[in-house]
Amino acid sequence: MAAAGRAQAARGRVPRIDPYGFERPEDFDYAAYEEFFSTYLVILTRRAIKWSKLLKGGGGLQRSMTVKRYIRKGVPLEHRARVWMGVSGAQAQMDRNPGYYQRLLQGERSASLEEAIRTDMSRTFPDNVRFRKDAEPCLQGPLYNVLLAYGHHNHGVGYCQGMNFVAGCLVLVTRSEEEAFWLLDALLGRILPDYYSPSMLGLKTDQEVLGELVRLKLPAVAALMDGHGVLWTLVASRWFICLFVDVLPVETVLRVWDCLFSEGSKILFRVALTLLKHHQASILEATSVPDLCEKFKEITRGRFVTECHSFMQESVCVQATSRRTEPSAGHGAEVSRSQTSRGPEQVGVQRRTGRQQARARMLQFPHHQGNAHQNHVTSRLPEWLSSKRPQIASVAERVNREPCAPLVRV
C-alpha cells in the first residue's frame, strides 16, 4: 500500500511528457525514475558547470583526451548540438559550404523521393507531441526538409526507413534544420558508411560482426541463437539501423550518440554487448524463437537502461586497444584539414576509407572479464580479428543475398 502511495505521489511530481516531448508510456515506473533522476540531476549540474568552463569563449571544439572524457560522462542538453557539430566534423563542413543546404531545397525535386519521405512523416515519433500536426511549431516540416535535402545531396543513399528516426532525433536536439542535415551527413557519409546504401552491406556486416563478438564473449548466448537458427538480422536490425532510437530510452540514446559522434561506431557494439551481457541469464531462459525475440525486446526496457549514467559507464568502461581505434578522417579537427577541402558537389559522395579498415576500427573490443572494474585491455584481439576476417566477409556476403527487414527506399 505504501509502495502504491509512493508511486502515485511520484506520478504527480514527474511530468507526463519528458524534456524532449515524448509521452511517458502507461507502464512507466515514475517512482523508480524519480529516485534515479534525483541522483542524476546532481551529475547533470556538475557536468554542466564543467562543460560551460570548457566551452567558454565560443571557439571551435577540438578533439582531445579531455573532451573525450567529458563526452563519455555526458553532454548537457544545452551544449549537445555544439559538441556534436564540433567533434563529428559537421561544423567544419557547414562552414566550408555556406548556403549549400538551402540550394539543395531550392533545386530540382524528385517526386518519388518526396512521396516516400512524406509517407513516413506520421510514423515518426507518434508518441512525441512536437511531431504532431497540431504542435506549434510542428517538427514534421523541418524533418521533411532535412530528409529531402539529404536525398538530393547523396543520390547513392536517397531515403530509406530508419533514416526518419535518426534525422528526427537530430532535429529534436539541434532545433536547426541545417545543423541536423550536416550531422546526418557525418553519420551516414563518414561514421557509418554503407549502412543506408542500397546493398546495406555495412549494416549487414556489422550485425554479423556482433554475432562473432557474442560468440567470443558470450558463447552460451551464441549457442542458443545458433540452436534456434536465429540470425542477428532478426533481433538486432532495429538496434543498428535506428542507432537505438525508439529502442532505448531517449536520454540513454543521446548519451550513446555523444560517444558515437566522438569515437565512432564502436560504441554501437559496446552498447549491444552490454545489454546482452547484463541480461544473459534471462536470454538463456528462452525456449523458442518467439520467446527469444521477446527476450530481446525486454532487455531494452527497465531500470538498467533508464539509468543512463551507470549504463554508459558500464558500456565505455574499457578503453580502446590503441589510438588507431579512434575515428580518423571525418572527425573533429582532422576533418577541417582533409574532408573540408572538397567542394559541395563532392560532399554527397560516400567517404569510403576501405571496408577492411573501417571494420578493423570498429571491431577492436577488449574482453569483458569479471565485473566492470576488472575489465582489461587484451593485446590479442587484433590477431583474432585478422583470423576472423574471411569468415566475417563470407557471412556478410551470404547475408547480403538474404532479404533484410522490409524497408522503403528511394
C-alpha positions in Angstrom: 0.0 0.0 0.0 2.8 2.3 0.9 4.6 1.5 -2.4 1.4 2.3 -4.3 1.2 5.6 -2.5 4.8 6.5 -3.3 4.2 5.6 -7.0 1.1 7.8 -7.1 2.9 10.7 -5.5 5.8 10.3 -7.9 3.4 10.3 -10.9 2.1 13.7 -9.7 5.6 15.1 -9.4 7.2 13.7 -12.6 5.9 15.4 -15.8 3.9 13.1 -18.1 5.9 14.5 -21.1 9.7 14.3 -20.9 12.0 17.3 -21.8 12.2 16.1 -25.4 8.5 15.9 -26.0 7.9 12.2 -25.6 4.9 11.0 -23.7 5.8 8.5 -21.0 4.2 5.0 -21.5 1.4 3.8 -19.4 3.6 1.3 -17.5 6.3 3.9 -16.8 7.8 3.5 -13.3 7.5 7.0 -12.0 8.8 6.2 -8.6 12.0 4.5 -9.9 12.6 7.3 -12.3 12.2 9.9 -9.6 14.7 8.1 -7.5 17.2 7.8 -10.3 16.7 11.4 -11.5 17.3 12.9 -8.0 20.8 11.5 -8.2 21.3 12.1 -11.9 20.3 15.8 -11.6 23.4 16.3 -9.3 25.6 14.7 -12.0 24.0 16.9 -14.7 24.6 20.0 -12.7 28.2 19.2 -12.1 28.8 18.3 -15.8 27.0 21.5 -17.0 29.4 23.6 -14.9 32.4 21.8 -16.3 31.2 22.0 -19.9 30.4 25.7 -19.6 34.0 26.3 -18.5 35.4 24.1 -21.3 33.3 25.9 -24.0 33.8 29.4 -22.6 34.9 31.8 -25.3 32.8 30.3 -28.1 35.8 28.9 -30.1 35.8 25.7 -32.0 35.8 22.4 -30.1 39.0 20.4 -30.7 39.1 16.7 -30.0 41.4 15.8 -27.1 41.5 13.3 -24.3 39.8 15.8 -22.0 36.9 16.3 -24.5 36.7 12.5 -24.9 36.5 12.0 -21.1 33.9 14.8 -20.8 31.8 13.3 -23.6 31.8 9.9 -22.0 30.5 11.4 -18.8 27.6 13.0 -20.7 27.0 16.2 -22.6 24.3 18.6 -21.1 21.4 19.2 -23.5 22.2 22.9 -23.8 25.7 22.1 -25.2 24.9 18.9 -27.1 24.3 20.3 -30.5 27.5 22.4 -30.4 29.6 19.4 -29.2 28.2 17.0 -31.8 28.8 19.5 -34.6 32.4 20.1 -33.4 33.6 16.5 -32.8 31.9 15.0 -35.8 33.3 17.5 -38.3 29.8 18.7 -39.3 30.6 22.2 -38.2 33.6 22.3 -40.4 31.6 21.0 -43.4 28.8 23.5 -42.8 31.3 26.4 -42.6 33.0 25.2 -45.7 29.8 25.1 -47.7 27.7 28.2 -46.8 24.2 28.2 -48.4 24.6 24.6 -49.7 21.7 23.3 -47.7 19.3 25.9 -49.0 20.4 25.3 -52.5 19.5 21.6 -52.1 16.0 22.5 -51.0 15.6 25.0 -53.9 16.9 22.7 -56.6 15.3 20.1 -58.8 12.8 17.8 -57.0 12.2 14.1 -57.2 8.5 13.2 -56.8 9.3 9.6 -55.7 11.7 10.8 -53.1 9.2 13.3 -51.8 6.4 10.8 -51.6 8.5 8.2 -49.7 9.5 10.8 -47.1 6.0 12.2 -46.8 4.6 8.7 -46.2 6.8 8.3 -43.1 6.1 11.6 -41.5 3.2 10.4 -39.5 5.1 7.3 -38.5 7.9 9.2 -37.0 7.7 9.5 -33.2 3.9 9.3 -32.9 4.4 9.5 -29.1 6.2 12.8 -29.4 4.0 15.9 -29.1 6.4 18.1 -31.1 6.0 16.0 -34.2 2.2 16.1 -34.2 0.5 18.2 -36.8 -1.2 20.4 -34.2 2.1 21.2 -32.5 3.4 24.8 -32.6 5.9 24.7 -34.1 5.5 21.2 -35.7 8.8 19.5 -36.3 7.5 17.4 -39.2 8.3 20.3 -41.6 12.0 20.6 -40.5 12.3 16.8 -40.6 10.9 16.6 -44.1 13.3 19.3 -45.3 16.3 17.6 -43.8 15.5 14.2 -45.3 14.6 15.8 -48.7 17.9 17.7 -48.8 19.9 14.7 -47.9 18.2 12.6 -50.5 19.2 15.2 -53.2 22.7 15.5 -51.6 23.5 11.8 -51.6 21.9 10.1 -54.5 23.6 6.8 -53.6 21.6 6.7 -50.4 18.4 8.6 -51.2 16.0 7.7 -48.4 15.0 4.5 -46.6 13.0 3.8 -43.5 15.1 4.3 -40.3 16.6 7.5 -41.5 13.5 9.3 -40.4 14.1 8.4 -36.7 17.8 9.3 -36.9 17.1 12.6 -38.6 14.1 13.3 -36.2 16.4 12.9 -33.2 18.9 15.3 -34.7 16.1 17.8 -35.3 15.0 17.5 -31.7 18.5 18.1 -30.3 19.7 20.8 -32.7 16.5 22.7 -33.3 18.2 23.7 -36.6 17.5 22.1 -40.0 20.9 22.9 -41.4 22.8 21.6 -38.4 20.7 18.4 -38.4 21.4 18.0 -42.1 25.2 18.2 -41.7 25.1 15.9 -38.7 23.1 13.4 -40.8 25.8 13.7 -43.4 28.5 13.0 -40.8 26.7 9.9 -39.6 25.7 8.4 -43.0 28.7 9.5 -45.0 31.6 9.0 -42.7 30.8 7.4 -39.3 28.5 4.7 -40.7 29.4 4.2 -44.4 27.2 1.8 -46.3 24.6 1.5 -43.6 21.9 3.0 -45.7 23.3 2.3 -49.2 21.1 0.1 -51.5 23.0 -3.0 -50.5 23.2 -2.0 -46.8 26.4 -4.0 -46.7 27.8 -2.0 -43.8 24.7 -2.6 -41.7 24.5 -6.3 -42.5 28.2 -6.8 -42.0 28.1 -5.2 -38.6 25.2 -7.3 -37.5 27.3 -10.4 -38.4 30.3 -8.9 -36.6 28.1 -8.5 -33.5 27.4 -12.2 -33.8 31.1 -13.0 -33.9 31.7 -10.8 -30.9 28.9 -12.6 -29.0 30.4 -15.9 -30.0 33.7 -14.8 -28.5 32.4 -13.1 -25.3 29.1 -14.8 -24.6 29.3 -18.3 -26.1 26.2 -19.6 -24.3 24.1 -16.8 -25.9 25.6 -17.5 -29.3 25.0 -21.3 -28.9 21.3 -20.6 -28.1 20.9 -18.3 -31.2 22.6 -20.9 -33.4 20.5 -23.7 -31.8 17.3 -22.0 -32.8 18.6 -20.8 -36.2 18.1 -17.2 -35.3 20.1 -14.6 -37.4 21.2 -11.4 -35.8 19.4 -9.6 -38.6 16.2 -10.8 -37.0 16.8 -9.5 -33.5 19.3 -6.6 -33.9 18.4 -4.9 -37.2 16.5 -2.1 -35.4 19.3 -1.6 -33.0 21.7 -0.7 -35.7 19.5 0.9 -38.4 17.9 3.2 -35.9 21.1 3.6 -33.8 19.0 2.6 -30.8 16.5 5.4 -31.4 13.0 4.3 -30.4 14.7 1.2 -28.8 16.3 2.6 -25.7 15.0 5.5 -23.5 15.7 8.8 -25.2 18.2 10.1 -22.7 20.2 6.9 -22.9 20.1 7.1 -26.7 21.5 10.6 -26.6 24.3 9.5 -24.3 25.2 6.7 -26.8 25.2 9.3 -29.6 27.5 11.6 -27.6 30.1 8.8 -28.0 29.0 7.9 -31.5 29.8 11.3 -32.8 33.1 11.5 -30.8 34.5 8.0 -31.1 32.8 6.3 -34.0 30.5 3.3 -34.4 32.4 1.0 -31.9 30.0 2.4 -29.3 27.1 0.6 -31.0 28.9 -2.8 -30.4 29.7 -1.9 -26.9 26.1 -1.0 -26.1 24.8 -4.2 -27.7 27.3 -6.3 -25.8 26.5 -4.5 -22.5 22.8 -5.3 -23.0 23.4 -8.9 -23.8 25.9 -9.5 -21.0 23.8 -7.9 -18.3 20.7 -9.9 -19.4 22.5 -13.1 -20.3 20.7 -15.2 -17.7 17.3 -14.0 -18.8 18.1 -14.6 -22.5 19.2 -18.2 -21.8 15.8 -19.0 -20.4 14.3 -18.7 -23.9 13.0 -22.0 -25.2 11.7 -21.0 -28.7 12.3 -18.4 -31.4 9.3 -16.2 -30.4 10.5 -16.5 -26.8 14.0 -15.4 -27.8 12.6 -12.4 -29.8 10.6 -11.3 -26.8 13.6 -11.5 -24.6 15.5 -9.2 -27.0 12.6 -6.7 -26.6 12.6 -7.0 -22.9 16.3 -6.2 -22.5 15.9 -2.8 -23.9 13.4 -1.8 -21.2 13.6 -1.4 -17.5 15.7 0.3 -14.9 19.1 -0.8 -16.2 18.7 1.1 -19.5 16.8 4.0 -17.9 19.6 4.8 -15.5 21.7 6.2 -18.5 24.7 7.3 -16.5 25.6 3.9 -14.9 24.6 2.2 -18.2 27.1 4.3 -20.2 29.8 3.9 -17.5 29.5 0.1 -18.0 29.4 0.4 -21.8 32.5 2.5 -22.1 34.4 1.3 -19.1 37.1 -0.4 -21.3 39.5 1.8 -23.2 40.2 1.1 -26.8 43.2 -1.0 -27.5 45.2 1.8 -29.2 44.8 5.2 -30.6 44.2 3.6 -34.0 40.7 2.7 -32.8 39.9 6.4 -32.7 37.9 7.7 -35.7 40.2 9.2 -38.2 39.3 11.2 -41.3 35.9 12.7 -40.9 36.0 13.5 -37.2 36.8 16.8 -35.4 39.9 18.8 -36.3 41.1 16.2 -38.9 38.0 16.9 -41.0 38.9 20.6 -41.3 42.2 19.7 -42.8 41.2 16.9 -45.2 37.5 16.5 -45.8 36.5 20.1 -46.0 38.8 20.7 -49.0 36.1 19.1 -51.1 33.6 21.1 -53.0 29.8 21.0 -52.4 29.4 18.6 -55.4 31.6 16.1 -53.7 30.2 16.3 -50.2 27.4 13.9 -51.0 29.7 11.1 -52.1 30.3 8.3 -49.5 33.6 8.7 -47.7 34.8 5.2 -48.0 38.2 4.5 -46.4 38.0 0.9 -47.3 35.7 -1.7 -45.7 38.6 -3.6 -44.1 40.0 -0.5 -42.4 36.6 0.6 -41.2 35.7 -2.9 -39.8 39.1 -3.1 -38.1 38.5 0.3 -36.4 35.0 -0.8 -35.3 35.9 -4.2 -34.0 38.8 -3.6 -31.6 37.0 -4.6 -28.4 38.7 -5.8 -25.3 37.4 -8.9 -23.4 34.9 -8.5 -20.6 36.2 -10.4 -17.5 34.6 -10.2 -14.2 32.8 -7.0 -13.2 33.1 -3.7 -15.0 36.1 -2.6 -12.8 38.1 -5.8 -13.7 37.9 -5.4 -17.4 41.3 -5.1 -19.1 42.7 -4.5 -22.5 43.8 -7.5 -24.5 46.6 -7.3 -27.0 45.4 -10.5 -28.8 42.2 -9.1 -30.2 43.6 -7.6 -33.4 45.1 -11.1 -34.1 41.6 -12.6 -33.6 40.1 -10.0 -35.9 42.6 -10.9 -38.6 41.8 -14.6 -38.3 38.1 -14.0 -38.4 38.0 -11.6 -41.3 37.5 -14.1 -44.0 34.7 -15.7 -42.0 33.0 -12.3 -41.4 33.3 -11.4 -45.0 31.8 -14.7 -46.1 28.9 -14.4 -43.7 28.3 -10.8 -44.7 28.2 -11.8 -48.4 25.7 -14.5 -47.5 23.5 -12.2 -45.5 23.8 -9.6 -48.4 21.9 -12.1 -50.6 19.1 -12.5 -48.0 16.2 -10.1 -47.5 16.6 -7.6 -44.7 13.7 -6.2 -42.7 11.2 -4.6 -45.0 12.4 -1.1 -45.9 11.2 1.6 -48.2 14.0 3.0 -50.4 14.1 5.7 -53.0 
